Amino acid sequence: KKDSIYKQYWNSQYRLESIVELQELLETTMVKETFEKVKQPTLVLYYYKNEKEQDPVVKVSAMKEMFAQLGTPEKQKQMVPLANVGNHVMASPIQSKDIASVGQETARFLQEVMGLKAN
């Protein structure tokens, strides 16, 4: 059943041209010079349980490299591994096994870094 719901909302087939264009976008914009320009508070949540169970879409090492290159002050950026989401798409009940932790970490970031008060 989850597979049929997944297919309602995600594309599983892409035109070949789009893959080439996406690769070009990644190679030309996902670089240190771009990341250094980011000065806004940043929260990076990522799936990582262990070496075998981790994000299959984006390399965790690439996320960590990007995070280190951000121009955001250290006190305004956080990178948090989520061990139980089980998927790159972590905020969707269709894909994630633990959307509660996504909400909790987001709320914590908004309170601690952004200064928002909880209701």
Long-range contacts (C-beta under 8 A, 24 or more apart in sequence): 2-94, 5-94, 6-94, 6-95, 9-92, 9-94, 10-89, 30-66, 32-69, 35-66, 35-69, 35-70, 35-71, 36-69, 36-70, 36-71, 37-71, 38-70, 38-71, 38-72, 39-71, 39-72, 39-73, 40-72, 40-76, 41-72, 41-76, 41-77, 41-109, 41-113, 41-114, 42-67, 42-70, 42-72, 42-76, 42-77, 42-78, 43-77, 43-78, 43-80, 43-105, 43-106, 43-109, 43-113, 44-77, 44-78, 44-79, 44-80, 45-80, 45-82, 45-90, 45-102, 45-105, 45-106, 46-79, 46-80, 46-81, 46-82, 47-81, 47-82, 47-83, 47-85, 47-86, 47-87, 47-88, 47-90, 48-81, 48-82, 48-83, 49-83, 49-84, 53-83, 53-86, 55-88, 56-88, 57-88, 58-88, 75-113, 76-113, 77-113, 78-109, 78-113, 80-105
